[in-house]
Amino acid sequence: MASDKTFVEFVTDQIENAGQITYKYMFGEYGIYSDNKLFGLICDNKLFIKPTEAGRNFIKNVVEAPPYPGAKNSFLIEDKLEDRDWLSQLVRISLTELPEPKPKKKKKK
């Protein structure tokens, strides 16, 4: 089941002071970015945040699940989606440990 764009917009609107939050439609679901750094996915109207040690310490009772079949586990965020402050803090904390995006290679002519 593909995610609803309204849900994606709700989630991204909840995140504050964590860079420019954007989303991209990818393979029927959505990637969530901060300043071009991928930090989460929305699949089947569920939010998944890339796992980090700092994020794990912040969440405490982590629920992990794969966002789609065959994927690595991510943090599944369900009951805190409406808590703007908590969700924003989780994203800011997680971003500190996630690697910078690799520069795109220039296409050869």
C-alpha positions as CSV (number, residue, x, y, z in Angstrom):
1,M,0.0,0.0,0.0
2,A,1.5,3.3,-1.0
3,S,1.7,6.2,1.4
4,D,-0.8,9.1,1.3
5,K,0.8,12.4,0.4
6,T,-1.3,14.1,3.0
7,F,0.3,11.9,5.7
8,V,3.8,12.7,4.3
9,E,3.1,16.4,4.4
10,F,1.7,16.1,8.0
11,V,4.9,14.4,9.2
12,T,7.3,16.8,7.4
13,D,5.4,19.8,8.8
14,Q,5.8,18.4,12.3
15,I,9.6,18.7,12.1
16,E,11.1,22.0,13.1
17,N,14.6,23.5,13.4
18,A,16.2,20.5,11.7
19,G,17.3,22.1,8.5
20,Q,15.2,22.3,5.3
21,I,12.9,19.3,5.5
22,T,11.9,17.9,2.1
23,Y,10.5,14.6,0.7
24,K,11.0,12.7,-2.5
25,Y,8.6,10.2,-4.0
26,M,10.7,7.0,-4.6
27,F,9.5,3.6,-5.7
28,G,5.9,4.2,-4.5
29,E,6.9,5.6,-1.1
30,Y,8.8,8.6,0.2
31,G,12.3,9.5,1.4
32,I,12.5,12.3,4.0
33,Y,15.5,14.6,3.9
34,S,17.1,17.4,5.9
35,D,19.3,19.6,3.7
36,N,19.6,16.8,1.2
37,K,20.6,14.3,3.9
38,L,18.3,11.2,3.9
39,F,17.2,10.5,7.5
40,G,13.9,8.6,7.1
41,L,11.3,6.9,5.0
42,I,7.6,6.9,5.0
43,C,6.2,3.6,3.8
44,D,2.6,2.4,4.2
45,N,1.8,5.6,6.1
46,K,4.4,4.8,8.8
47,L,7.5,6.8,9.7
48,F,10.8,5.1,9.8
49,I,14.0,7.0,11.0
50,K,17.4,5.7,10.2
51,P,18.9,4.1,13.3
52,T,21.7,5.9,15.3
53,E,23.1,5.4,18.8
54,A,22.0,8.9,19.8
55,G,18.5,8.3,18.5
56,R,18.3,4.9,20.3
57,N,19.3,6.6,23.6
58,F,16.8,9.4,23.1
59,I,13.8,7.1,22.3
60,K,14.7,4.6,25.0
61,N,12.1,1.9,24.2
62,V,12.9,1.5,20.5
63,V,10.6,-0.3,18.1
64,E,12.5,-1.5,15.0
65,A,11.1,-2.8,11.8
66,P,12.0,-2.8,8.1
67,P,10.3,-0.1,6.1
68,Y,9.8,-2.5,3.2
69,P,10.6,-6.2,2.6
70,G,14.3,-6.9,2.5
71,A,15.3,-3.6,4.1
72,K,17.4,-3.1,7.2
73,N,15.5,-2.3,10.4
74,S,14.8,1.4,11.1
75,F,13.2,3.1,14.1
76,L,9.4,2.8,13.7
77,I,7.8,6.0,15.1
78,E,4.1,5.6,15.7
79,D,2.9,7.1,19.0
80,K,4.9,10.3,19.0
81,L,4.0,11.7,15.5
82,E,1.8,14.4,16.9
83,D,4.5,15.5,19.5
84,R,6.2,18.1,17.3
85,D,8.9,18.9,19.9
86,W,9.9,15.3,20.5
87,L,9.9,14.4,16.8
88,S,11.9,17.4,15.9
89,Q,14.5,16.7,18.6
90,L,14.8,13.0,17.5
91,V,15.5,14.2,13.9
92,R,18.1,16.7,15.0
93,I,19.8,14.2,17.3
94,S,19.8,11.5,14.5
95,L,21.2,13.9,11.9
96,T,24.3,14.5,14.0
97,E,25.3,10.8,13.5
98,L,24.2,10.3,9.9
99,P,26.8,10.7,7.2
100,E,26.8,13.5,4.7
101,P,25.3,12.6,1.3
102,K,27.9,11.5,-1.2
103,P,28.5,14.1,-3.9
104,K,26.8,13.2,-7.2
105,K,29.1,12.2,-10.0
106,K,29.0,14.5,-13.0
107,K,27.6,12.8,-16.1
108,K,30.0,12.3,-18.9
109,K,29.1,13.8,-22.2
